[in-house]
Amino acid sequence: MTRKVCVVTGTRADYGCLRWLMEGIRQADGLELQIIATGMHLSPEFGLTYREIENDGFLIHRKVEMLLSSDTPSGIAKSMGLGMIGFADALEQLAPDLIVVLGDRFEIFAAAAAAMTARIPLVHLHGGETTEGAIDEAIRHAITKMAHLHCVAAEDYRRRVIQLGELPDRVFLVGGLGVDAIKRVPLLDKEALEAALDFKFGPRNLLVTFHPVTLEQSTAGEQLAELLQALESLEDTHLIFTMPNADTDGRVLIGMIEDFVKRHPRARAYPSLGQVRYLSCLQFVDAVVGNSSSGLAEVPSFRKGTINIGDRQRGRLKAASVIDCAPERQAIQQALKTLYSHEFQSALPGTRNPYGEGGASEKIIKILQEYPLGDLLKKPFYNLPG
């Protein structure tokens, strides 16, 4: 009997990780792919990135509009409510046998909550991770408790999901999905990438992505100002900015980046690079700077440095290529100095990515095909021995 598997995607970032899993589900025996696009994918402000999904040849079965034109705490909470209403209708219409969600964002929480009340088994990807500076931390663990099967990226994360009371035989170590994309995406050469971006690489190049630290009150603008001051002092350095997500205070950061780019001809900003351009950039930049999870999960596979600023990603596993620093100008400048030091650069070829070497999609597809569905909904709480 064919299983209908509904994949929910809300941002450019999660789609980049999910794309090859979606392709595998579409081609797999006994599985039928359904796709729901929501959140930032449907927003003109964030680049209408649902078009990238369609350009890759996928049919989007439902679009759930939920983003309000507000990045206040109240606006985000109201967006979650709209999302639950939209997902309730979409899931009733599609009637999937399994729902697949990735990560920890408020859009995904809305989908998971709607799936739980609809009594549809939920498969959660990248659970067990920690990001102590963001509301994503609590959302991720809440989704773990609503989910029925868990596919995690590292052994530390597998143990943490079990610690949350999930049955060990429902928690699978598969590795990081972002590494799969790196292995599969045909990357652009420098000339083609420069043409695609309308950007010229210089003697030194940095890719900058900075998101609000959502568990801190009104620090987003102050922290980005410190980062921009540090970048201002660099010479012969070209900068590629990707805009922040639709988080609390995100629009403050967007305005600051736009102002900075207007004043610096060697800098460019993009609402969304898309997966091919983003991964292609990682070939040619010296490092990723900011507080994006990609700096920890994908960049180490390119043997490139990451400057991880502040607490947003605090608690995640990190390769030796990650330089942590405080969100202060002098600390960021010192991190940049370390990045370009001979000692640090000479160690980069030996970098090992703690999120594995690829193959996560194939492992997940096998689980989707084979795991018995009959008793999934009633979950006993697993108590740790002793």
Beta strands, then each sheet from edge to edge (+ up, - down):
strand 1: 3-9
strand 2: 31-38
strand 3: 62-64
strand 4: 98-102
strand 5: 122-125
strand 6: 149-152
strand 7: 171-173
strand 8: 204-209
strand 9: 237-242
strand 10: 267-270
strand 11: 287-290
strand 12: 305-309
strand 13: 322-325
sheet 1: 3+ 2+ 1+ 4+ 5+ 6+ 7+
sheet 2: 10+ 9+ 8+ 11+ 12+ 13+
end
